[in-house]
Amino acid sequence: MKVYFIGAGPGDPELITIKGAKIIANADIIIYAGSLVNEEILNNRKIDADVYNSAFMTLEEIIDVMEKGVKEGKIVARVHTGDPSIYGAIREQIDILEKKGIECEVIPGVSSFVAAAAAIKKEFTLPGVSQTVILTRMEGRTKVPEREKIESLASHRASMCIFLSVHMIDKLVKELTTHYPKNTPIVVVQKASWEDEKIVVGTLEDIVQKVKEANITKTAQILVGDFLGNNYELSKLYDKNFSHEYRKVNKNG
Ligand SMILES: C[S@@+](CC[C@H](N)C(=O)[O-])C[C@H]1O[C@@H](n2cnc3c(N)ncnc32)[C@H](O)[C@@H]1O
């Protein structure tokens, strides 16, 4: 038996993978990150599955439940929000489990940064605009290495997704404007893919006010960069004058 780390997706219960949903349906023990995971994801669980909300647990308590379960031959599903590899704190769990000789598997999920882009129907990687996506956060109680401070990341003027930071939007905007012009578009998406999703569209000039008016203080993605604007080049992939492995240029027009 093993422990499955499952990405639950951003909120909409249909945005979990089929593989993740099947494991939840068969799990004997489910430990889910209750602060963000939509509980509807657990609706198809076995009637006698034991369910734990990790928001109330310490690392040691989580590991104890997993270890005991696996030793009893049970299937353990550890359900994280979005994709577990991003601010999921899975590494510390996996390392302890592996030291104990407990096998683990990770099932990826739809991260909130892609759900936010979907909500506004935008593409991060526009030709002629940006070919790079930076996922980051402001420093809070968790430190961010000096070389990754918003100011230095902003110097690239890439497409940026900022997690865990909407409560510090004024400080964030100050740091972003050291490099992005004030008229750079910025969008805040709260609870992307949930029924009560909120979208606030603005520029670095007016977003602070708009976010305050919308009363958004948590569970939001902040997307910034010129990919949110309207100027870009068409892709080479579908260019009728551009040959590639699957499609050759038709010289006869
Ligand atoms: C601890 S991190 C977990 C991120 C998660 N692993 C992911 O891939 O989306 C929590 C942060 O993710 C963002 N977040 C999570 N779910 C969200 C959603 N549905 N809409 C917008 N932002 C979300 C917020 O910035 C929140 O503060």
The ligand as an SDF file (V2000), in Angstrom:
LIG
                    3D

 27 29  0  0  0  0  0  0  0  0999 V2000
   -0.7380   27.3090   -0.2960 C   0  0  0  0  0  0  0  0  0  0  0  0
   -0.9540   27.9710   -1.8910 S   0  0  0  0  0  0  0  0  0  0  0  0
   -1.4160   26.5270   -2.7550 C   0  0  0  0  0  0  0  0  0  0  0  0
   -1.3230   26.6350   -4.2480 C   0  0  0  0  0  0  0  0  0  0  0  0
   -1.8210   25.3900   -4.9620 C   0  0  0  0  0  0  0  0  0  0  0  0
   -0.9510   24.2580   -4.7260 N   0  0  0  0  0  0  0  0  0  0  0  0
   -2.0020   25.6060   -6.4540 C   0  0  0  0  0  0  0  0  0  0  0  0
   -1.3660   24.8960   -7.2550 O   0  0  0  0  0  0  0  0  0  0  0  0
   -2.8050   26.4630   -6.8240 O   0  0  0  0  0  0  0  0  0  0  0  0
   -2.4230   28.8590   -1.6910 C   0  0  0  0  0  0  0  0  0  0  0  0
   -2.5160   30.0540   -2.6260 C   0  0  0  0  0  0  0  0  0  0  0  0
   -2.8350   29.6110   -3.9290 O   0  0  0  0  0  0  0  0  0  0  0  0
   -3.7030   30.5400   -4.5430 C   0  0  0  0  0  0  0  0  0  0  0  0
   -4.9740   29.8680   -4.8060 N   0  0  0  0  0  0  0  0  0  0  0  0
   -5.3500   28.6260   -4.4470 C   0  0  0  0  0  0  0  0  0  0  0  0
   -6.5590   28.3150   -4.9530 N   0  0  0  0  0  0  0  0  0  0  0  0
   -6.9500   29.4180   -5.6600 C   0  0  0  0  0  0  0  0  0  0  0  0
   -8.0770   29.7140   -6.4780 C   0  0  0  0  0  0  0  0  0  0  0  0
   -9.0440   28.8340   -6.6800 N   0  0  0  0  0  0  0  0  0  0  0  0
   -8.1320   30.9250   -7.0620 N   0  0  0  0  0  0  0  0  0  0  0  0
   -7.1420   31.8300   -6.9150 C   0  0  0  0  0  0  0  0  0  0  0  0
   -6.0410   31.5920   -6.1770 N   0  0  0  0  0  0  0  0  0  0  0  0
   -5.9450   30.4100   -5.5670 C   0  0  0  0  0  0  0  0  0  0  0  0
   -3.8460   31.7180   -3.6170 C   0  0  0  0  0  0  0  0  0  0  0  0
   -2.8340   32.6480   -3.9290 O   0  0  0  0  0  0  0  0  0  0  0  0
   -3.5850   31.0690   -2.2820 C   0  0  0  0  0  0  0  0  0  0  0  0
   -3.1340   32.0200   -1.3500 O   0  0  0  0  0  0  0  0  0  0  0  0
  1  2  1  0
  2  3  1  0
  2 10  1  0
  3  4  1  0
  4  5  1  0
  5  6  1  0
  5  7  1  0
  7  8  2  0
  7  9  1  0
 10 11  1  0
 11 12  1  0
 11 26  1  0
 12 13  1  0
 13 14  1  0
 13 24  1  0
 14 15  1  0
 14 23  1  0
 15 16  2  0
 16 17  1  0
 17 18  1  0
 17 23  2  0
 18 19  1  0
 18 20  2  0
 20 21  1  0
 21 22  2  0
 22 23  1  0
 24 25  1  0
 24 26  1  0
 26 27  1  0
M  CHG  2   2   1   9  -1
M  END
$$$$
